[in-house]
């Protein structure tokens, strides 16, 4: 028998799932001062590792595990095995470690394989922007901002009748593609981190699933059981299920109290996954200077009666991506994602906007928070034909999505004509790059102006101009609602 072709792999961050049981008898019998010291040192350890005080990149999180085999799971992602080794041993130096026992662990590494993209391993630049972003997110993933987690290890079956490793490469690739299609149907509901562990632990892969609705994890896995990749070739280890909590609530967890103890998000602790090398979910440092600049734009717009929202993280964050795909195909795919997004209270709107003059379509997704918009961007980047992402400040200048407008039906043509006039004025302004009027495919009266400027100051000059004030004054007569300015996430 000829040797089968193994898919190439590339590795990213190393991952440790550290499962701990608590010595409850010892904990209850310990003097109060010892318990207080243990909680203090445990909180410091968990908080420091979530904040990456020990490394330049990666992520950490802690979960309360349900069931009898563990009480806690500490999840670490780090660039090297040495980083994980240090993190694991450093925990043992805390007073809290004396009340726990490591009953299980799993060591693995993030990876991408040739099943995903052959051109990536042939040294070619991946032209599909969505695929390129997905590969990066697989190698250096954020720990999703979700409440629930499920972890299990797995192998591919090597039986006499069903041997995964005896299949030709193309057949394995087709099976993996079909398996992935099921997962994509749960976009926005379940997020996964898949890691390889051949030579590192007892199984071949580790699967970590995250969701805000635990039933969605069950539904996904149930559906996958009927896929041949699982039904014929899957072998699974022990499943463990947990609920995330912020490090500051360690004492409440040990006391049997409901968590989180605060009014914030169920796991509102330190940042979950950071590093200088982040490619996604990266908002940078939201400094007071940046907020002051945004506030200045908001102040100017507010003077003209234009809603520009409140500072970062509240209700004015949007993600925009541009696609060369067939608009009808793109709209169908976006409709599926939107159905998933609508399960989240933070979702405001997702739609496809077309350019009446032809060219690329824009996919716009608006969320209550910047982190939600960034997360949505990870799914939207997998849409067909994605060629670029609209951004805020960057190397190409200051990008603003301009204003969203809803026109009165009988005033739509007048509004479009007015835009043509303003477009001519913009072309003559210093620092102006390009401005397009785009129309919602599902509602022709819903439009937004996507605009790019050389700098924030140049955009501000336009907002303060007489031409802009005249346009706003005209808009009050033709618009069905107050115009709304939205900043890019």
C-alpha positions as CSV (number, residue, x, y, z in Angstrom):
1,X,0.0,0.0,0.0
2,X,1.3,3.4,-0.9
3,X,1.9,6.1,1.8
4,X,-0.9,8.6,2.0
5,X,-0.2,12.3,1.7
6,X,-0.4,14.0,5.1
7,X,-1.7,17.6,5.1
8,X,0.9,20.2,5.9
9,X,0.4,22.1,9.2
10,X,1.6,25.3,10.6
11,X,1.5,25.9,14.4
12,X,0.8,29.0,16.3
13,X,0.2,29.5,20.1
14,X,0.6,26.7,22.6
15,X,-2.5,25.9,24.8
16,X,-2.9,24.5,28.3
17,X,-6.2,23.4,29.8
18,X,-5.4,23.1,33.5
19,X,-8.2,21.3,35.5
20,X,-8.2,21.7,39.3
21,X,-10.3,20.2,42.1
22,X,-10.6,22.0,45.4
23,X,-9.9,20.3,48.7
24,X,-13.2,21.3,50.2
25,X,-12.6,19.7,53.6
26,X,-9.2,21.4,53.9
27,X,-10.7,24.7,52.7
28,X,-13.5,24.6,55.3
29,X,-11.1,23.7,58.1
30,X,-8.6,26.4,57.3
31,X,-8.4,29.5,59.4
32,X,-10.0,32.6,58.0
33,X,-6.7,34.4,57.5
34,X,-5.3,31.5,55.4
35,X,-8.4,31.4,53.2
36,X,-8.2,35.2,52.7
37,X,-4.5,34.9,51.8
38,X,-5.3,32.1,49.4
39,X,-8.1,34.0,47.7
40,X,-5.9,37.1,47.4
41,X,-3.0,35.3,45.8
42,X,-5.3,33.3,43.6
43,X,-7.0,36.4,42.3
44,X,-3.7,38.1,41.7
45,X,-2.4,35.1,39.7
46,X,-5.6,34.9,37.6
47,X,-5.8,38.6,37.0
48,X,-2.2,39.0,36.1
49,X,-2.3,36.1,33.6
50,X,-5.5,37.4,32.0
51,X,-3.7,40.8,31.7
52,X,-0.6,39.0,30.2
53,X,1.7,40.4,32.9
54,X,3.8,37.3,32.1
55,X,4.0,37.4,28.3
56,X,3.9,39.6,25.3
57,X,0.9,37.8,23.6
58,X,-1.7,35.2,24.2
59,X,-4.7,34.9,26.5
60,X,-6.0,33.4,29.7
61,X,-9.4,32.8,31.4
62,X,-10.8,30.9,34.3
63,X,-14.0,28.8,34.4
64,X,-16.0,27.1,37.1
65,X,-16.4,23.5,36.0
66,X,-19.7,21.6,36.6
67,X,-19.5,17.9,37.6
68,X,-17.3,15.7,39.7
69,X,-13.9,15.6,37.9
70,X,-12.9,19.3,38.3
71,X,-14.0,22.4,40.0
72,X,-12.0,24.9,38.0
73,X,-10.4,25.1,34.5
74,X,-7.7,27.7,33.9
75,X,-7.1,28.2,30.2
76,X,-3.8,29.6,28.9
77,X,-2.7,30.5,25.4
78,X,0.9,31.5,25.0
79,X,3.5,31.9,22.1
80,X,5.8,29.1,23.6
81,X,5.8,26.0,25.6
82,X,8.2,27.7,28.0
83,X,5.6,30.4,28.7
84,X,3.0,27.7,29.6
85,X,5.6,25.9,31.7
86,X,6.2,29.1,33.7
87,X,2.5,29.9,34.1
88,X,1.8,26.4,35.3
89,X,4.6,26.3,37.9
90,X,3.9,29.9,39.0
91,X,0.4,28.9,40.0
92,X,1.9,26.3,42.4
93,X,3.7,29.1,44.2
94,X,0.4,30.7,45.3
95,X,-1.3,29.9,48.6
96,X,-4.4,29.0,46.8
97,X,-2.6,26.2,44.9
98,X,-2.3,24.4,48.3
99,X,-6.0,23.9,48.4
100,X,-6.2,22.5,44.9
101,X,-5.1,19.4,43.0
102,X,-4.4,19.2,39.3
103,X,-6.7,16.3,38.4
104,X,-6.3,16.6,34.6
105,X,-4.7,18.8,32.0
106,X,-4.4,19.0,28.2
107,X,-1.5,20.4,26.2
108,X,-1.9,21.3,22.6
109,X,-1.1,24.0,20.0
110,X,-3.2,26.0,17.6
111,X,-2.8,25.0,14.0
112,X,-3.9,25.4,10.4
113,X,-3.6,22.5,7.9
114,X,-3.6,22.0,4.2
115,X,-7.2,21.0,4.3
116,X,-7.9,24.7,4.8
117,X,-5.7,26.4,2.1
118,X,-3.2,24.8,-0.2
119,X,-1.9,28.1,-1.4
120,X,-0.9,29.1,2.1
121,X,1.5,26.2,2.3
122,X,2.8,26.7,-1.2
123,X,4.3,30.0,-0.2
124,X,1.7,32.1,-2.1
125,X,-0.1,35.1,-0.8
126,X,-3.6,34.2,0.2
127,X,-5.7,36.4,-2.0
128,X,-8.9,35.7,-0.3
129,X,-9.0,38.2,2.5
130,X,-11.6,36.3,4.5
131,X,-9.4,33.1,4.3
132,X,-6.3,35.1,5.3
133,X,-8.0,36.5,8.3
134,X,-9.4,33.1,9.3
135,X,-6.0,31.5,9.2
136,X,-4.6,34.3,11.4
137,X,-7.5,33.8,13.8
138,X,-6.8,30.1,14.0
139,X,-3.1,30.5,14.8
140,X,-3.4,33.4,17.3
141,X,-7.0,33.2,18.5
142,X,-8.8,35.5,20.9
143,X,-10.5,33.7,23.8
144,X,-14.1,34.5,22.9
145,X,-16.1,36.8,25.2
146,X,-18.7,34.1,25.9
147,X,-20.1,32.8,29.2
148,X,-19.9,29.0,28.6
149,X,-17.2,26.6,27.5
150,X,-17.1,23.0,26.5
151,X,-13.8,21.1,26.1
152,X,-13.1,17.6,24.7
153,X,-10.2,15.8,23.1
154,X,-10.6,13.6,20.0
155,X,-8.9,11.3,17.6
156,X,-9.6,10.2,14.0
157,X,-10.5,6.5,13.9
158,X,-8.0,3.9,12.7
159,X,-10.2,0.8,12.6
160,X,-10.1,-2.1,10.2
161,X,-13.2,-0.8,8.3
162,X,-12.9,3.0,8.8
163,X,-9.4,4.3,8.9
164,X,-9.1,8.0,8.4
165,X,-5.4,7.8,7.6
166,X,-5.9,5.3,4.8
167,X,-8.2,7.8,2.9
168,X,-6.8,9.7,-0.1
169,X,-6.1,13.4,0.6
170,X,-8.9,14.7,-1.6
171,X,-11.5,12.5,0.2
172,X,-10.3,13.7,3.6
173,X,-10.4,17.3,2.4
174,X,-14.0,16.9,1.2
175,X,-15.0,15.4,4.5
176,X,-13.4,18.2,6.4
177,X,-15.1,20.8,4.2
178,X,-18.5,19.3,4.8
179,X,-17.8,19.2,8.5
180,X,-16.8,22.8,8.5
181,X,-20.1,23.8,6.7
182,X,-22.0,22.7,9.8
183,X,-19.8,24.8,12.0
184,X,-20.4,27.9,9.8
185,X,-24.1,27.5,10.2
186,X,-23.5,28.3,13.9
187,X,-21.5,31.5,13.2
188,X,-22.4,34.0,15.9
189,X,-23.7,31.3,18.2
190,X,-20.7,29.1,18.9
191,X,-17.0,29.9,18.5
192,X,-14.3,27.2,18.4
193,X,-10.6,26.9,19.1
194,X,-9.2,23.8,17.5
195,X,-5.7,22.7,18.6
196,X,-3.4,19.8,17.6
197,X,-1.9,17.6,20.2
198,X,-0.1,14.7,18.4
199,X,3.0,14.0,20.5
200,X,1.9,16.5,23.2
201,X,-1.0,14.7,24.9
202,X,-3.0,11.5,24.7
203,X,-5.3,12.5,21.8
204,X,-4.7,14.1,18.4
205,X,-6.8,17.2,18.8
206,X,-8.4,19.3,21.5
207,X,-11.7,21.1,20.8
208,X,-12.8,24.1,22.9
209,X,-16.2,25.5,22.2
210,X,-17.6,28.9,23.5
211,X,-21.2,30.2,23.5
212,X,-23.5,32.4,25.5
213,X,-26.3,29.8,25.1
214,X,-25.2,26.4,26.3
215,X,-27.9,24.7,24.2
216,X,-26.2,25.9,21.0
217,X,-23.1,23.9,21.9
218,X,-25.3,20.8,22.3
219,X,-27.1,21.5,19.1
220,X,-23.9,21.9,17.1
221,X,-22.3,18.7,18.4
222,X,-25.5,16.8,17.9
223,X,-25.7,17.8,14.3
224,X,-22.1,17.0,13.7
225,X,-22.6,13.5,15.0
226,X,-24.5,12.7,11.8
227,X,-21.7,14.0,9.6
228,X,-19.5,11.2,8.2
229,X,-16.4,12.9,9.5
230,X,-17.7,12.2,13.0
231,X,-20.0,9.2,12.6
232,X,-17.4,7.1,10.7
233,X,-14.1,8.6,11.8
234,X,-14.5,10.4,15.1
235,X,-13.3,9.1,18.5
236,X,-14.0,11.4,21.5
237,X,-12.7,11.7,25.0
238,X,-14.2,13.1,28.2
239,X,-16.3,16.3,27.8
240,X,-16.0,19.0,30.4
241,X,-18.3,22.0,30.7
242,X,-17.8,25.2,32.5
243,X,-18.9,28.8,33.1
244,X,-16.6,31.7,33.0
245,X,-16.1,34.1,35.8
246,X,-13.9,37.1,36.4
247,X,-10.8,36.5,38.6
248,X,-12.1,39.0,41.2
249,X,-15.0,36.6,41.9
250,X,-12.8,33.7,42.9
251,X,-13.9,34.2,46.6
252,X,-17.5,34.1,45.6
253,X,-17.1,30.9,43.6
254,X,-15.4,29.2,46.6
255,X,-18.2,30.5,48.9
256,X,-20.9,29.0,46.7
257,X,-22.3,32.5,45.8
258,X,-23.8,33.5,42.5
259,X,-21.3,35.0,40.0
260,X,-20.6,37.5,38.7
261,X,-21.0,39.5,41.8
262,X,-21.0,42.9,39.9
263,X,-23.5,44.4,37.4
264,X,-21.1,44.1,34.5
265,X,-20.8,41.4,31.8
266,X,-20.8,37.8,33.3
267,X,-17.1,37.7,32.9
268,X,-16.0,41.3,33.0
269,X,-12.5,40.9,34.2
270,X,-9.2,41.9,32.5
271,X,-8.7,41.6,28.8
272,X,-8.9,38.1,27.5
273,X,-6.5,37.9,24.7
274,X,-3.9,40.4,23.8
275,X,-0.5,41.0,22.4
276,X,1.5,43.1,20.1
277,X,1.0,40.6,17.3
278,X,-2.8,40.7,17.3
279,X,-4.5,40.7,14.0
280,X,-8.1,40.6,15.0
281,X,-10.2,41.8,17.9
282,X,-7.6,44.5,18.4
283,X,-8.9,47.9,19.4
284,X,-5.5,49.2,20.5
285,X,-5.2,51.5,23.4
286,X,-8.4,53.6,23.8
287,X,-6.6,56.5,25.3
288,X,-8.2,59.6,26.7
289,X,-6.6,61.5,23.7
290,X,-8.5,59.2,21.3
291,X,-11.7,59.8,23.2
292,X,-11.2,63.5,23.2
293,X,-10.8,63.4,19.4
294,X,-13.9,61.4,18.9
295,X,-15.8,63.6,21.3
296,X,-14.7,66.7,19.2
297,X,-16.3,65.1,16.1
298,X,-19.4,64.3,18.1
299,X,-19.7,67.8,19.5
300,X,-19.5,69.4,16.0
301,X,-22.1,66.9,14.7
302,X,-24.4,67.5,17.7
303,X,-24.4,71.2,17.0
304,X,-26.0,70.4,13.6
305,X,-28.5,68.1,15.1
306,X,-26.8,64.9,14.0
307,X,-26.7,61.9,16.4
308,X,-23.2,60.7,16.8
309,X,-23.6,58.5,19.8
310,X,-21.5,58.5,23.0
311,X,-17.9,57.6,23.7
312,X,-16.3,54.2,23.0
313,X,-18.1,51.0,23.8
314,X,-21.7,52.2,24.0
315,X,-23.9,52.3,20.9
316,X,-22.2,53.6,17.8
317,X,-19.8,51.0,16.6
318,X,-19.9,49.5,13.1
319,X,-18.0,47.1,10.9
320,X,-17.8,47.6,7.2
321,X,-16.3,45.2,4.6
322,X,-16.3,45.6,0.9
323,X,-16.9,42.7,-1.5
324,X,-16.6,42.0,-5.2
325,X,-18.9,39.1,-5.1
326,X,-22.2,38.9,-7.0
327,X,-24.6,41.1,-4.9
328,X,-27.4,38.5,-4.9
329,X,-25.0,35.8,-3.6
330,X,-23.6,38.1,-1.1
331,X,-27.0,39.2,0.2
332,X,-28.1,35.5,0.7
333,X,-25.0,34.8,2.8
334,X,-25.4,38.0,4.8
335,X,-29.0,37.1,5.5
336,X,-27.9,33.8,7.1
337,X,-25.3,35.5,9.3
338,X,-27.8,38.2,10.3
339,X,-30.2,35.6,11.5
340,X,-27.5,34.4,13.9
341,X,-26.5,37.9,14.9
342,X,-30.1,38.8,15.9
343,X,-29.9,36.4,18.8
344,X,-27.7,39.0,20.5
345,X,-29.0,42.0,22.3
346,X,-25.9,44.0,21.2
347,X,-26.8,43.6,17.5
348,X,-28.4,46.7,15.9
349,X,-28.3,46.1,12.2
350,X,-26.5,44.1,9.4
351,X,-27.2,44.8,5.7
352,X,-25.7,44.9,2.3
353,X,-25.4,48.3,0.6
354,X,-24.8,48.7,-3.1
355,X,-23.2,51.5,-5.1
356,X,-25.6,52.7,-7.7
357,X,-22.6,53.6,-9.9
358,X,-21.4,50.0,-9.8
359,X,-18.3,48.6,-8.1
360,X,-18.0,46.9,-4.8
361,X,-20.8,46.2,-2.4
362,X,-20.5,47.1,1.3
363,X,-21.5,44.9,4.2
364,X,-22.4,47.0,7.2
365,X,-22.9,45.6,10.7
366,X,-23.7,47.9,13.6
367,X,-23.4,46.8,17.2
368,X,-23.8,48.4,20.7
369,X,-20.1,47.7,21.5
370,X,-16.8,47.8,19.6
371,X,-15.9,44.3,20.8
372,X,-19.2,42.9,19.4
373,X,-18.5,44.6,16.1
374,X,-15.0,43.2,15.9
375,X,-16.3,39.7,16.7
376,X,-18.9,40.0,13.9
377,X,-16.1,41.1,11.6
378,X,-14.4,37.8,12.1
379,X,-17.5,36.0,10.6
380,X,-18.2,38.6,8.0
381,X,-14.6,38.3,6.7
382,X,-15.5,34.8,5.5
383,X,-18.1,36.2,3.1
384,X,-17.4,35.7,-0.6
385,X,-15.3,38.2,-2.5
386,X,-14.2,40.3,0.5
387,X,-11.4,42.6,-0.7
388,X,-11.1,45.2,2.1
389,X,-12.2,46.3,5.5
390,X,-13.3,49.9,6.3
391,X,-11.3,51.1,9.2
392,X,-11.0,54.1,11.5
393,X,-7.6,55.7,11.7
394,X,-4.9,53.9,9.7
395,X,-2.1,54.3,7.2
396,X,-4.6,55.4,4.5
397,X,-6.0,58.3,6.6
398,X,-9.1,58.9,8.6
399,X,-12.0,56.7,7.6
400,X,-15.5,57.7,8.6
401,X,-18.7,55.9,7.5
402,X,-20.3,59.3,7.3
403,X,-23.9,59.5,8.1
404,X,-26.8,57.0,7.9
405,X,-29.8,58.6,6.3
406,X,-33.4,57.4,5.9
407,X,-35.2,59.6,3.4
408,X,-38.8,60.2,2.9
409,X,-40.0,58.0,0.0
410,X,-41.1,61.0,-2.1
411,X,-37.8,62.9,-1.4
412,X,-35.4,60.1,-2.3
413,X,-34.5,61.5,-5.7
414,X,-34.0,65.0,-4.3
415,X,-31.6,63.6,-1.7
416,X,-29.6,61.7,-4.4
417,X,-29.3,64.8,-6.5
418,X,-28.1,66.8,-3.5
419,X,-25.4,64.2,-2.9
420,X,-24.2,64.6,-6.4
421,X,-23.8,68.4,-5.8
422,X,-22.1,67.9,-2.5
423,X,-19.8,65.3,-4.1
424,X,-18.5,67.9,-6.5
425,X,-17.7,70.2,-3.6
426,X,-16.0,67.4,-1.7
427,X,-13.7,66.7,-4.6
428,X,-12.3,70.3,-4.3
429,X,-11.7,70.1,-0.6
430,X,-8.2,69.7,0.8
431,X,-7.5,66.2,2.3
432,X,-10.6,64.6,0.7
433,X,-9.9,61.0,-0.6
434,X,-13.2,59.6,-1.8
435,X,-16.9,59.6,-0.9
436,X,-19.6,57.2,-2.1
437,X,-23.3,57.0,-1.6
438,X,-24.4,53.4,-0.9
439,X,-28.0,52.1,-0.8
440,X,-29.4,49.3,1.3
441,X,-30.5,46.5,-1.1
442,X,-33.5,45.8,1.0
443,X,-34.7,49.4,1.5
444,X,-33.8,52.0,-1.1
445,X,-34.6,54.8,1.3
446,X,-31.9,53.7,3.7
447,X,-28.5,55.1,2.6
448,X,-25.1,55.9,4.0
449,X,-22.2,57.9,2.8
450,X,-18.8,56.2,3.2
451,X,-16.1,58.9,3.2
452,X,-12.3,58.9,3.5
453,X,-10.0,61.8,4.4
454,X,-6.3,62.3,4.7
455,X,-6.7,63.1,8.4
456,X,-9.2,63.7,11.1
457,X,-8.5,67.4,10.9
458,X,-9.5,67.5,7.2
459,X,-12.8,65.7,8.0
460,X,-13.4,68.1,10.8
461,X,-12.9,71.0,8.4
462,X,-15.7,69.7,6.3
463,X,-18.0,69.1,9.2
464,X,-17.5,72.8,10.1
465,X,-18.0,74.1,6.6
466,X,-20.9,76.1,5.3
467,X,-21.5,73.5,2.7
468,X,-22.0,70.8,5.3
469,X,-24.4,73.0,7.3
470,X,-26.4,73.8,4.2
471,X,-26.6,70.1,3.4
472,X,-27.8,69.3,7.0
473,X,-30.4,72.0,6.8
474,X,-31.6,70.6,3.5
475,X,-31.7,67.1,5.0
476,X,-34.2,68.2,7.7
477,X,-36.8,68.6,4.9
478,X,-36.2,65.3,3.1
479,X,-35.3,62.8,5.8
480,X,-37.7,60.6,7.7
481,X,-35.5,60.4,10.7
482,X,-32.5,62.2,12.3
483,X,-29.2,61.4,10.5
484,X,-26.8,59.3,12.5
485,X,-23.1,59.3,12.3
486,X,-21.4,56.0,13.1
487,X,-17.7,55.5,13.9
488,X,-15.8,52.4,12.7
489,X,-14.9,49.7,15.2
